Amino acid sequence: MNRKELRKKIFQMLKDHYRLIIYNDSTIQTVFSIKLTPIKVATLGSLGAILLILLTSVIIAYTPLRENIPGYPDEKVRLQIIRNYLLVDSLENEIKTRDNYFEKIRTLFAGEVPPEESQITDAGLKTHEVKFKSFNADSVFQEKIEGEKLSLSISNSQKRLPSIANIHFFTPLRGMITNKFNTKTEHLAVDVVGKQNARISCVLNGTVIFAGWTMETGYSIFIQHENNIVSAYKHNAELLKAVGDKVEAGDVIAIMGNSGELTTGPHLHFELWHNGTALDPETYIDF
């Protein structure tokens, strides 16, 4: 049998008609009868397979049965994935905010104007006409005072001021003073060396007004007290309080460290201010 005859025979088989008959076994009567062809059987079989696949897909996609499929995440896993996505998105926003903050700090230390501020200028003011004057600032607090155009005076007297003479200051760090308060060298603080990883304590009850990193003084924290007193603690290894926290005298607020460009070793750089005036801490505190 050649190929031509074989093709003719197969084509004839597909065209042949067949009848499917269902008999009642007891009465031998025809219950159901249908006339079929091989092509019709193949077509109906294909449609049935497609419908079965579609039905299975719908059941898997829209019913809890999908969780029984190996490798398919259950409800808890999906919720965790959503939470992780939200956390990653929040982390990206925090990183962008931090990078923007550091960029502003860098431009300020370089004597430049941050991009956002440089675009907000008066109509008659040209940015190239703006001149910046540099000044020697011993502390971030002094920079804030000068920025607010307040007169900053330095107390040369070793006597206690009457308004705070009766105030008891808690010792921030027990140790040895390596650099005293000196107005001639513009060192408006005392440097105290203590034990390794010594705890820094707050001198009075108050509120944290600054807690963060600066290029020169490293991890620093400033606390506002009553009677317009401000205490500053610099070069810390770690800060334990945040801006807005309420603290009491003796509370641990930081760990002594060696952070910042102006540090010469692990120590506490402690400043005491009253009404914008730098005070000698040794006059009020026994270290």
C-alpha positions as CSV (number, residue, x, y, z in Angstrom):
1,M,0.0,0.0,0.0
2,N,1.5,3.3,-1.1
3,R,1.2,6.6,0.6
4,K,-1.5,7.9,-1.6
5,E,-3.8,4.9,-0.8
6,L,-2.9,5.2,2.9
7,R,-4.0,8.9,3.0
8,K,-7.1,8.0,1.1
9,K,-8.0,5.3,3.6
10,I,-7.4,7.6,6.6
11,F,-9.5,10.3,5.1
12,Q,-12.3,7.8,4.4
13,M,-12.1,6.6,8.0
14,L,-12.5,10.2,9.3
15,K,-15.6,10.6,7.0
16,D,-17.2,7.4,8.1
17,H,-20.2,7.7,10.4
18,Y,-20.5,5.7,13.6
19,R,-23.4,5.4,16.0
20,L,-23.1,5.2,19.8
21,I,-26.1,3.3,21.2
22,I,-26.9,2.7,24.9
23,Y,-29.3,-0.3,25.6
24,N,-31.3,-1.2,28.6
25,D,-29.7,-4.4,29.7
26,S,-33.0,-5.8,31.0
27,T,-35.4,-4.9,28.1
28,I,-32.8,-4.6,25.3
29,Q,-34.4,-1.3,24.4
30,T,-32.4,1.7,23.1
31,V,-32.0,4.3,25.8
32,F,-29.7,6.7,24.0
33,S,-28.4,6.9,20.5
34,I,-26.0,9.4,18.8
35,K,-24.5,9.5,15.4
36,L,-20.7,10.4,15.5
37,T,-17.8,10.8,13.2
38,P,-14.1,10.8,14.2
39,I,-13.8,14.5,13.5
40,K,-16.8,15.3,15.7
41,V,-15.4,13.1,18.5
42,A,-12.0,14.9,18.3
43,T,-13.7,18.4,18.3
44,L,-15.9,17.6,21.3
45,G,-12.9,16.1,23.2
46,S,-10.8,19.2,22.6
47,L,-13.6,21.5,23.7
48,G,-14.1,19.4,26.8
49,A,-10.4,19.6,27.7
50,I,-10.4,23.3,27.2
51,L,-13.4,23.8,29.5
52,L,-11.9,21.5,32.1
53,I,-8.6,23.5,32.1
54,L,-10.6,26.8,32.4
55,L,-12.7,25.5,35.2
56,T,-9.6,24.2,37.1
57,S,-7.9,27.6,36.6
58,V,-10.9,29.5,38.0
59,I,-11.1,27.2,41.0
60,I,-7.4,27.6,41.7
61,A,-7.4,31.4,41.3
62,Y,-10.6,32.3,43.2
63,T,-11.1,29.7,45.9
64,P,-9.1,28.8,49.0
65,L,-8.1,25.5,47.3
66,R,-5.1,27.2,45.8
67,E,-3.4,27.3,49.2
68,N,-3.3,23.5,49.1
69,I,-1.1,23.6,46.0
70,P,2.6,22.9,46.9
71,G,4.7,26.1,46.6
72,Y,1.7,28.5,46.6
73,P,2.0,31.1,49.5
74,D,-0.8,31.0,52.1
75,E,-2.5,34.1,53.5
76,K,0.0,34.7,56.2
77,V,2.9,34.6,53.8
78,R,1.1,37.0,51.4
79,L,0.4,39.4,54.3
80,Q,4.1,39.3,55.3
81,I,5.1,40.0,51.7
82,I,2.9,43.1,51.7
83,R,4.2,44.3,55.1
84,N,7.8,43.8,53.8
85,Y,7.0,45.8,50.7
86,L,5.6,48.7,52.8
87,L,8.6,48.6,55.1
88,V,11.0,48.7,52.2
89,D,9.1,51.6,50.7
90,S,9.2,53.5,54.0
91,L,12.9,52.7,54.3
92,E,13.6,54.1,50.9
93,N,11.8,57.3,51.9
94,E,13.8,57.5,55.1
95,I,17.1,57.0,53.2
96,K,16.1,59.8,50.8
97,T,15.3,62.1,53.6
98,R,18.5,61.3,55.4
99,D,20.6,61.8,52.2
100,N,18.9,65.1,51.6
101,Y,19.6,66.2,55.2
102,F,23.3,65.2,54.9
103,E,23.6,67.1,51.6
104,K,22.2,70.2,53.2
105,I,24.6,69.9,56.1
106,R,27.5,69.5,53.7
107,T,26.5,72.5,51.7
108,L,26.1,74.6,54.8
109,F,29.6,73.6,56.1
110,A,31.0,74.4,52.7
111,G,29.5,77.9,52.9
112,E,27.1,77.3,50.1
113,V,23.3,77.7,49.8
114,P,21.2,74.5,49.7
115,P,19.5,74.0,46.3
116,E,16.0,74.4,47.6
117,E,16.8,77.7,49.4
118,S,18.8,79.1,46.5
119,Q,15.7,78.9,44.3
120,I,13.5,80.8,46.7
121,T,14.9,84.3,46.3
122,D,13.3,87.7,46.2
123,A,12.6,89.1,42.8
124,G,15.1,91.9,43.1
125,L,17.9,89.8,44.7
126,K,20.6,88.1,42.7
127,T,22.2,85.1,44.1
128,H,25.7,86.1,42.9
129,E,25.4,89.3,45.0
130,V,25.0,87.4,48.2
131,K,28.1,87.3,50.4
132,F,28.7,84.9,53.2
133,K,30.9,85.7,56.2
134,S,32.7,83.0,58.1
135,F,32.9,83.0,61.8
136,N,34.5,80.7,64.4
137,A,31.7,78.9,66.2
138,D,32.7,76.7,69.1
139,S,29.3,75.0,69.3
140,V,26.1,74.4,67.4
141,F,24.2,76.3,70.1
142,Q,26.4,79.4,69.5
143,E,25.7,79.1,65.8
144,K,22.0,79.1,66.5
145,I,22.3,82.1,68.7
146,E,24.2,84.1,66.1
147,G,21.7,82.9,63.4
148,E,18.9,84.5,65.4
149,K,20.9,87.7,65.8
150,L,21.1,87.6,69.5
151,S,24.0,89.1,71.3
152,L,26.3,86.4,72.7
153,S,28.4,87.4,75.7
154,I,31.0,85.5,77.6
155,S,31.1,85.4,81.4
156,N,34.6,86.2,82.6
157,S,33.6,86.2,86.2
158,Q,34.2,83.1,88.3
159,K,31.5,84.1,90.7
160,R,28.1,82.4,90.7
161,L,25.3,84.4,89.0
162,P,22.6,85.4,91.6
163,S,19.8,84.0,89.4
164,I,21.2,80.4,89.4
165,A,23.4,80.5,92.5
166,N,21.1,78.2,94.5
167,I,20.6,75.7,91.7
168,H,22.1,72.2,92.3
169,F,23.6,70.8,89.1
170,F,24.1,67.0,88.8
171,T,27.6,66.0,87.7
172,P,27.5,64.9,84.0
173,L,30.6,62.8,84.3
174,R,33.0,62.0,87.1
175,G,36.6,62.2,85.8
176,M,39.6,64.4,85.2
177,I,39.4,67.8,83.5
178,T,41.9,67.9,80.6
179,N,40.9,71.3,79.1
180,K,39.4,74.1,81.2
181,F,37.1,76.9,80.3
182,N,39.1,79.6,78.6
183,T,37.7,82.7,76.9
184,K,41.0,83.7,75.4
185,T,41.3,80.5,73.3
186,E,37.5,80.5,72.8
187,H,37.2,77.2,74.5
188,L,33.8,77.8,76.1
189,A,33.5,74.5,77.8
190,V,35.4,71.9,79.9
191,D,36.7,68.6,78.6
192,V,36.3,65.8,81.0
193,V,37.9,62.4,80.6
194,G,36.3,59.4,82.4
195,K,36.3,55.6,82.3
196,Q,35.8,53.8,79.0
197,N,32.2,53.8,77.8
198,A,31.3,56.0,80.8
199,R,27.7,57.2,81.0
200,I,26.9,60.9,80.5
201,S,24.2,62.2,82.8
202,C,21.9,65.2,82.5
203,V,22.7,68.1,84.9
204,L,19.1,69.4,85.4
205,N,15.5,68.6,84.5
206,G,14.7,69.7,81.0
207,T,13.8,68.9,77.4
208,V,16.1,67.7,74.6
209,I,16.2,70.5,71.9
210,F,19.0,68.9,69.7
211,A,20.2,65.3,69.4
212,G,22.2,64.4,66.3
213,W,25.5,64.4,64.4
214,T,27.6,67.4,63.4
215,M,30.9,67.3,61.4
216,E,33.0,68.9,64.1
217,T,31.5,67.7,67.4
218,G,30.2,64.3,66.4
219,Y,27.2,63.0,68.3
220,S,26.0,65.9,70.3
221,I,22.9,66.6,72.5
222,F,21.6,69.9,73.8
223,I,19.1,70.2,76.7
224,Q,16.9,73.2,77.6
225,H,16.4,73.7,81.3
226,E,14.4,76.2,83.4
227,N,15.7,79.7,84.0
228,N,16.9,79.8,80.4
229,I,19.7,77.4,81.0
230,V,21.1,75.2,78.2
231,S,23.6,72.4,78.6
232,A,25.5,70.8,75.8
233,Y,27.3,67.4,75.7
234,K,29.5,66.7,72.7
235,H,31.8,64.0,71.1
236,N,29.6,61.2,72.4
237,A,29.9,57.6,71.1
238,E,26.1,57.1,71.3
239,L,23.0,59.2,72.1
240,L,20.3,57.7,74.3
241,K,17.7,60.5,74.0
242,A,15.9,62.1,71.0
243,V,14.6,65.6,70.3
244,G,11.5,66.3,72.4
245,D,12.3,63.8,75.2
246,K,11.8,65.0,78.8
247,V,14.8,64.2,81.0
248,E,15.5,64.6,84.7
249,A,18.7,65.4,86.6
250,G,20.9,62.3,86.7
251,D,19.2,60.6,83.7
252,V,21.7,58.9,81.4
253,I,21.5,60.7,78.0
254,A,24.7,59.5,76.2
255,I,27.8,57.4,76.2
256,M,31.2,59.0,76.3
257,G,33.0,58.8,73.0
258,N,35.5,60.2,70.5
259,S,33.3,61.3,67.6
260,G,33.7,64.4,65.4
261,E,36.7,66.2,63.7
262,L,37.6,68.4,66.7
263,T,38.0,65.6,69.2
264,T,41.5,64.7,70.6
265,G,40.4,61.4,72.3
266,P,37.6,59.9,74.2
267,H,36.2,62.6,76.5
268,L,33.1,64.8,77.2
269,H,33.0,68.3,75.9
270,F,30.5,70.0,78.3
271,E,29.1,73.5,77.8
272,L,26.8,75.5,80.1
273,W,24.8,78.5,78.9
274,H,22.6,81.0,80.7
275,N,20.6,83.7,78.8
276,G,23.0,83.3,75.8
277,T,26.1,83.6,78.0
278,A,28.7,80.9,78.2
279,L,29.5,79.9,81.8
280,D,32.4,78.1,83.3
281,P,30.9,74.8,84.4
282,E,33.5,74.3,87.2
283,T,32.0,77.3,89.0
284,Y,28.7,75.4,89.4
285,I,29.6,71.7,89.1
286,D,32.1,69.5,91.0
287,F,33.6,67.1,88.5
